[in-house]
Amino acid sequence: LRPPPASQLSRRFQMPDPFKIKEEDAIRVDGEALRSATTALFVKVGVTLEDAALAADVLVAADLRGVDSHGVSNMLKTYLDRYADGTQNITPAWRIVSERASIANIDADLGLGVIIAPKAMEIAIAKARDTGVGVVTVTNSGHLGMAAYHAMLALPHDMVGMCMTAAGAQVLPTFGREPRLGTNPIAIAAPAGNEPAWVFDMATSVVPINKLRNAHRMGTVLPPGHIADVDGNPLMDEVVAPADYLVLPLGGTRDQGSHKGYGLASAVEILCSILAGAQFGLRLPRYSFRHYLAAYDISAFSDVAQFKQTMDEFIGELKATPPAPGHDRVLVAGQPEWEMLADRTVNGIPLHQDVVDWFRNTCAEFSVPCDI
């Protein structure tokens, strides 16, 4: 997932983000050094070298693209802890439990999603090559990291990729006071010609859980309507990210469209879980995830070159939209991440001191070389 040429990027990404670490608090870390040490840590706990490299690639790709909530800083410790306590299977005997020409349903045997999901997407791509569309559901899995990573695997094959994942109950339904749904992200990636690929990746909650964890770590002030108190009341004033909170569906309140985020999260649950013959998140352990991966072969629908040209025109016209007062440009899905990738590939990944300390200590504990 290399950055596009600099000629395709309007300028270095500089939009402020309250969930990202401030530059003065950051230690810049080389992406390849982070990838190497992360791979070695996975190998040390018993993951095969091939799978360890794949897991590390998913995590570091998130960090390079600026999706810090799903990168090494947030997820690696969780994954290692789940291997250590046995809730995640280090050597899963995953299998296809049902299959037809264009679909497959996989039981992941509690294999880590960052390892299983790319393999499932490769199956979807192969089926799309044969039938036009490939859809693979995965049950009994672990966390799959940045959903966009898996959707983007379709891009080199001139396909549109899609990834959804259903997690444990963490998000309130509209008007609810107890969580019933996961953050249940949806990612779609579509290739273009001269423009960087259009890559859309969103949680169906106002904010992903991992971003809120980052915010609490950094003492970030959250904007109104991002979280609810422990009784389910949306907090409509600015608040320093607390340790205890409840997560709101996208929209925050009914007046602002939270029923839409609630409905989308429910749709993800249906396609990832119930369609695949699994139970839904509320009835499953928090570490049990379900996934939906799809690939659409463009050539089965239309001419690939024409598709890419039209995508370029579509993206170009969106970018050319006159910005509203107080804004300098209109962005398209994936543009901030492509720009962040270009920056961090050269200048390194900014990590919090606490994360760097944990990483160095963990590498020392496992006798893994560490250039972080």
C-alpha angles and dihedrals in degrees: 000000000000123000116260118251115289089245088069094055120080094211142318111303109255105158109137115242121192090207096057125085116260113251092238089057095045134097110207112227128192111249095221092050089050091048093049095049093044091052090050092051092053090049091050092059092051106271114139116255092246093052092041091055090049093050091048091050092054092050097044092044087060092050092047092050092050096252090130092164090070101035136092095289094063108023111035095072090048092052094047091047091051091050090049096050094043098244089117122052113233093198105026121189092218116181144179106253098183133012145174132172096283103021143051134182117209132199103208096197088226092302116161111271095224086064101035099042097060089051090049090050091053088056090050090050092051091050092048089053089057102037107017095250131050124189125181126182122198126199134181092032140133132244113307099204120219107014092208090065091067095041089051092057087079094059100082088053094057090251136127110241130206132187131180130172133192118211137184121297107286105129129077121236113233107286091009129129098195126058116253105162141045125243081261103192127208122208128184126178125191126182123235134188114239094355121078113262117280105246120181120185123167140160116228088227123077089253132006114252092242092056089054090051089052090048092052091049091052097039091241121182108235121216119242118284097024099111142009130230120251090275093056098257111143110239104232097183129070111273136178106251104268129208093238121050143120124244121241127216117251107290094037098224134033091249089056095046105269089149087069094055089043090052094047091050089051091050090053089051091052095049096041100038120014094038088054093051095254132126119256125257099268090060096046135071115269091247094057112093133181125208141196120201126180138177126195116199105221093205089063090061107030145339110304096216091050091048092054093046091051090047089054090051092046094049091043093053092048091052090047092059109123107252121240118248112290094026127093100201147000116247131208128215111285096015096107090048093049089050092046090050091053091050098044094044087063103028102033135245116294112231130179116251090243090056093048091049091050092048094050093046092048092049089050091049091053094039091241120153109249128193092174 
